[in-house]
Amino acid sequence: MYSVKCMRKNLAKKVSLVDAGILLKLDHKNLARLQEIFETRTKIYVVQELLTGENLLERVANLEVSTYNELLITKLVRDIVLGIKYLHFCGVYLGNLKPENLIFNSTSDDAHVKITDFVMSTIVEQEVLLASITRQPYYTAPEILKNIKADLISDMWSLGTIAYILLFGVEPFYHDDPMALYKKIIKGQYEFPPHDQDDLSAGAKEFLRKLLLVDVQKRMTSEMAYLNYWVNSINVKIRPLTEVLMRMKELNTARKNRARLLPITISFSGATSINEGYLYLVEDVNKTETTDNVPPNSFDSTNDNVLVDVSREVKDSEDAEALKNKESFLDTKEKYGDTLSPV
């Protein structure tokens, strides 16, 4: 079974057959497998394997307290690192790595986490991608917020924020004031909760320090993370992280509530940089705007994902026709042959 996501063509950039071919050849146990990409007059459809499990934080929040410890966290982080390392080997960066894009393939006990929506950085216009990212800046690298194009190393910052949440049950960067949050991320201002540090190994905290570095030249790469001794479960503690898991449950609930923001539309027609676009977002966050006559380079941020899931419900006649009589302009087996494997 497969899931189908679609996006409007006015949000997409021109994608070469070479780039699309690379996406379709990606094959790794920690990536949601792409089956094909096809288009209609106004939309692009992305077909990928159906993942039936929960996202990372939902899965963790539902664990038994006695089972949650640092050893388990290293295994979760390692799966994410393996997926990122493979993408980076293939020259693909995520740009929007967040817990919602980390989905378990099933609900079984032996399920493993997979990265989804990694097509975004390749098929979506840069300003639209950045608008989507800054909608939830909690995981966004400071260089992106400073109007420097996202790159492979930006994913490692996002990995650091997710690992921090798994280890402490709270987000490393949080503030009720969006602009204060924005500034904290740019300056890399975070700290370790003092009451949890005795329950974690020195390797865990060192791993975070090497990821949450504002200086991209000093930040840990995916290859370095793969070789890191903490990621490989060396010298980790196995005592239950009871308080961390309780905070994780609270955070998971808070994140769901936080997602229910008033509908807004971000238009970049008057913005010269992502900084300005972000300011527009902050200024409009409490305003309800109509989506009538939306400019063609606008992003409807009611949904954080530019790719909209249409698997469960075909939303209009065009979707129905496309799914019934699809003619893929990119096919993995016939046009691109073998999958990509790291050396």
N, C-alpha and C positions, 0 to 999 in steps of 0.2 A: 504494500500500500504506500501511497505517496501523499504529500501535502502540496498544495498549490498556492503560491503567493503571486500577487500582481502589483504592478506600479504603473502610474500614468507616464506616458512617454515624455511629457513636458518636464518630468523630474530626472529623466535619464540623459546620459551623455552618449555620444557616438562610441560604440564599443567595437573594436576591431575583432575580426574572426580569430586572430591569434590570442588576444586576451580572453575572449569567451571560451576558446578551445582549452586554455590553461585551466579555467574554472571548472570546465566539464570533465577534465581528466584528474582532478583532485580526488584522491582516494586514501582515507586514513580512518582508523577506528574511532578517532575523537573528533571527526567532522561529519556533519550531516551530508550524506552523499547527494550530489546534484545529479538528477536524471536527464534533464534537458531544459533548454530555454527557448521559448518561442514568442512570437509577437503577433499582434493584430494592428489595425490602423492606429489605435490610440493607446494601447497598453502593451507591456512586456510581462510575460508570465515566467515564473521560476518554479520548476517542479523538483522537489527533493524528497528524500526518504521521510516517511512519517515517524516522528518521535512521539511516543505515547506516555513518557514519563513527565515528571515535574521539572521545573527549572531548579537551578542549584540551591538557592536559598529556601525554596519551598520544601525541597527534599530534606535538607539539613534540619529545618525547623520541625519536621515531623519525626525525627529520629528519637529513639529512647535515650534518656540522659546518660545511662551507663555506657552507651556505645560510642559517645562522642568524645574524642580525644585528639591530641596532636598527631598521633600516628595516622588516624583516619584522614585528617586534614592534609597531610603530606601526600597521601594517595590521590585525593581529589585534585590538589594543586598540580601534581605530576601529570595527571590526565590532561589538564588544561594546557600545561607547558608543552606536552607532546603535540597537541593540536596546533598550537601557535608556532612551534618550531618547524613543523611541516609546512604550514602556510608561508612562513618567512623563507624557507628553503625554496619554495616555488615563486617567491617574489610577490606574495599577496599579503597585504596588511588588513587588519579588521577596521581600525579606526573607531568602532563603536562597541568594543567588548564590554559587556555588562552582564549581570546575573540572568536577565531575561533571555540572553542569547546563549546560555549554557543550559542545555536541556538533556535529561537522561533519556536513553533510548527506550526504556520500558520502566515499569513499576516494580520489577523483580529485585530481589536483594543483590543480585550480581550485575545489575545494570551499570553502565558506565556513561559518563557525561560526554556530550558532543557539542561542538561549537556550531552555531547556526548563523545565517544572514551574513556570511563572509563575502557574499557577492557585492555588498553595498559599495565598498570602496572602488570597485571596478566599473559598475554600471550606473552609479548615481552621480549626478553633477556634484562637484565639490561643495558648493555653497549649500546645497540641499542636505548633503551628508553632515556638514558642520552644524546646520540648523537642528538636525535630528540629534546630534551628539550633545549640543549645548542645552537641549531640552532637559536632559538629566546630567548635569556636569559633574556629579559626584565621582564618576569614574574617568573623567576626561583629563588627559595629560595637559600640563600647563602650556606647552608649546602650541597646542591647538587653540587654546583660549587666547594666546598672545598673537594669533593670526599667522602662525607658522604652519605650513601644510603638515597634515598627519603623515606619519611614516611608520616603518616597522617598529622602531624603538618606542613609539607612542603606545603600542599595545602592551608593552612591558609595564608602563605606569599603571594602566588599567588592571593588569594582572595583580600588581601590588595592592591596589585598593580592594580587590576581591579577596585576596589572601588575608589582608588585614581584617576584613569582616569575618572571615571564617575563624580567625584566631582570637578575636576580641568581642565579636557579636555586635559591634557598632561600626559606623562608617568613619574612616580616618579624617574626612573633610565634611563637616556639616555646620550649617548655620541657618537660622530662620530668615535672615536677610540674604537674598540672592546675591547681591553685590559683595557682601562680606564673605560669602562662600567662594565666590569667584576669585577674590583677592587671596584667600587662604590657599587655594589650589595653586595659583600662580607663584606664590612665595614658598610653597611646599611646607606649610605650617601644620604639623600634626604632632601628636605625642602618643606614647603607649600608656594605657590605663594602668596606674601603679598597682592596683589590687590584683591584677591578673599576671603580672610578670613572673612571679615565682612558679606559676603553673606551666610556663612555657620554657623551652630550651633557648639557649643563647643563639643557636642557629636559626630559629624562627625569626627572631627580631633582626638578626643580621641580614637575612634574606629580604625582609621588608625594607630595610635601610638602603639596600642596593637597588631596589626597584623604584622607590619613591624619592628619586633624585631629580631635582629640577634640571640639572646639567645633563643633557642627553648624551654627552660624550662619556660621562662616568656611569650612566645607568646600565644595569645588567642587560645583556642581550638574551634572546631565547636560547641560544647555544650554551651560554654561561649558566642559565637557569637549569637547563637539562642536566648539566654536570654538577650542579650545586649539591653538596652533601646532605643538606636538610631536605631538599626535594626528593632525594633518594632514601629518605627515612633513616638517616644515620644520626645517632645520638639524640633521638627525640624522646619526649616524655609520653607516658601512656595513662596518666591519671585522668579521670573523667573531668571534662570542662563544663561542670554543671551550670555555673552562673553565666558562662559564655553562651551556652545553648538557650538559656532562658531569655537572655537579651536578644538572641537571634530570632526567637519566636516573636518578640515584641517588635523588632525591626522589620520583620517580614510583614506584619500587620500594618505598621506605619507606612511602609513603602507602597502597599496597595492603596491605602487611603490617600497618600501623596500623589498617586497617579491620577486621581480623580480631580484634576484641575479644571477650571472653566475652559471651554473651547476657545482657542485663539488661532490666529493665522499670522505667520511670520512672513513678511514680504521683504525681500532684499533689493527691491527696485531703487531704494534711496540709500542703501548702505554701500560703503566702499571697503568694508572689511568685516570679518566675523565679529570683531569687537563691537562694531556698530550694530550688527545684527543681534548680538547678545543683549545689547542695551535696549533694542526695540522689544525683545522678548521680556525683559524685566519690566519695562514700562507698561507693557500690554497685558501682563499676567493676570491682572484683576479686571480686565475688560472683556466683554463678550462682543465679538464682531461677527457680522454676517459673512458667509462664504460666497455670496453672490458676486459675480464679476471679479473673481479673484484673479490677480495678474498671473500670467503663465509661469513666472519664476517664483511662485509662492509655495510654501510647504504647510499643509494642514497639520498642525502639531497636536490635534486632539488625540491622534494615535502616535506614539513615540516611534513606531516603525514605519518607514517609507514603504516597505514591502507589506502589503495587506494580505492576510490569510483569507483565501476564498475557498478553502477545502470543504468546509462544512456547509456553506450556503452560497450558491451562485447568485450574485447580487443583481445582475441585469442580463438582458438578452445577449449582449456582446460576450460576456463571460461564458454564458451557456453555449453559444455558437463556437467560441474558441476552444472550449474544452471538448466539445463533441467532434469537431472537424479540424483539430489542430494539425498544422503543418509546421513542424519544427524547422527553423532556419539554422539550428545548430544541433547536431546529433553526435553523441559520444562515440558510439560504436562505428558508424559509417565514415565519419570525417576525421576523428582524432585518435583512433587506435588505443594504444595502451595507456594505462594510468601513469601518473608521475610518482616516482619513488626517489627518496633521498639517497644520496651516495653514502 
